[in-house]
Structures are given as C-alpha cells and as structure tokens.
C-alpha cells in the first residue's frame, strides 16, 4: 500500500511538472557534486579480502565448509558502488571487530589481505 501511494505521488508530480528532490535518483560516486572519488578496484578487493579474513576469524565464514557467502557479499557491496571514504569506513569497522574479537579470545590469523590490512596486535589488551 505504501509503495502504491509513493508511486501515485510520483506520477502526480510528473503530470504537474513539479520537481520533488526526494524522489530523484540517488547520486553515485563519480556524479557531479559527489565529494569523494569512487573506490579503486584494488581498494575494493582489499576490502573483500579483509572482510573474508574477519568473517573467518569470528567463525562466521569457514573455508572448510564453503558457502556462497563471499560471492553474495561481493554482489551486495558491488551494487553499492562504494567511494573511497566508504571503503575506509567499512575497513575501520572490520578493524574494530578484529580488535574486539582479539580481546575476547577469538583466534586471529596472521594473513595479510592487502596494502591496508590492519596490524595484528595479538597479546595486547583492548579495554
């Protein structure tokens, strides 16, 4: 019902030739007026590597029992067309998860996932 009302409101606006900015398409990285450049392929791939590492560390994703989790997460994040700042934010979240997991005793791997991989600080207390 709500979708119907939104659609009818949108169509009314088209008939009246009035612009409704809240119904305009959302801008994407690279569009005029976007404040940050789109993320590079290397940065997005580094994010995916970091994401997989963290998901394995917290036992959410297991390589010995493969699922389509990573393929689906890739598809989800690629639809978002991330900019550089968004990739940095997501990698910061993943680093915080790693620190918290390390403080709670979850085993961390030592594999490097790319140029922005967080340092592994095992044995330190994160209080």
Secondary structure as GFF3:
##gff-version 3
##sequence-region A 1 127
A	DSSP	alpha_helix	2	16	.	.	.	ID=ss1
A	DSSP	three_ten_helix	21	23	.	.	.	ID=ss2
A	DSSP	alpha_helix	41	57	.	.	.	ID=ss3
A	DSSP	three_ten_helix	63	65	.	.	.	ID=ss4
A	DSSP	alpha_helix	69	79	.	.	.	ID=ss5
A	DSSP	alpha_helix	84	103	.	.	.	ID=ss6
###
